[in-house]
Structure formats: structure tokens, C-alpha cells
């Protein structure tokens, strides 16, 4: 059996102010969240292989 790890897939950052965190991460990554709710947002960053 072969085991292949692809690296870190999910990172969760707690944020006391979600609106500020969304703005900062969107600016940093250059993309908007694809899942955006008042309690949680999720951004999918496609990495180059």
C-alpha cells in the first residue's frame, strides 16, 4: 500500500471580527470567499502544482 500526502489542505483561523478578517484575507489572496455566512466564510485558494 502506498500513502501519498498532498500537504496542508485546511486551515481554520478564528477571527473576533469576521468582516475585517474577510477583507484582509481577500486582499492578501486576491480572491473573495466562495462560502460567506455571518458566522463563517471559506476561501478556496488553488495552488499551482
Secondary structure, 3 states (H helix, E strand, C coil): CCCCCCCCCCCCCCCCCHHHHHHHHHHHHCCCCCEEECCEEECCCCCCC
